[in-house]
Amino acid sequence: MGPTSGPAAAPPGPPAPPVPPPGQPRDQGPSQGRGPDERATATADAALRRRLRRRRLLRSAVGLAVVAFVLATARLFVFPQQDRPAKVDAIVMFAGSPGRLELAVSLARAGYAPVLAVSQPTPQDACPPDTIPGVKVICFAPHPLTTQGEARWTGQAAAERGWRSIIVITSTPQDTRARLRLSRCYDGDVRIVPVDPSTRADWAYMVTYEWAATIKALVLQRDC
């Protein structure tokens, strides 16, 4: 019997990495091994990505603001709440764009109210003759000569004459602001029957005006 053999020798492992000579830096990671030009390029790329991201966010915010503005304009001044005529205590016409007086007189002649009150800010504004059968015609000069003055006069006249319900004739763009003004001066039932502007130019002018006037009513003139 031969001599007992010892444990099998382990297979040789991979060779050890060479040790750099003194003074030579050891191998570094990808980011640490970049030169100054590469680091500057990476920094510029990161800054560019941040600027592009901010621009995309800004464009998105501007787009949302434009959509919100268009929807608000449509809801407030182009397609506001509109009421059907009904029997009331008085018809009140706010002065302004053409077509209002004709509508107010036609509703009075149709018997919707026994009183027709027409705003006449200046003597040049038309006042219909008091010749409608069964209807009392009143022409009044509001103070101030604005929608606010017309709402004030309406509230005072309603309190004095016992009007609990009225039809107000105005323009479609002015509908929202007229309701706002009247809600501060009159607590009865209000039905707004508007008249559309006759041309696109009139629409554009009146909608622009109403934005400014409505903001003024909301921020600066918050009482009756």
Secondary structure, DSSP 8 states (H G I E B T S, - for coil): ---------------------TTS-----TTTT--HHHHHHHHHHHHHHHHHHHHHHHHHHHHHHHHHHHHHHIIIIIS---------SEEEE---STTHHHHHHHHHHTTS-SEEEEE-SSTTS----S-STT-EEEEE--SSSSHHHHHHHHHHHHHHHT--EEEEEEETTTHHHHHHHHHTT--SEEEEEEE--SSHHHHHHHHHHHHHHHHHHHHT----
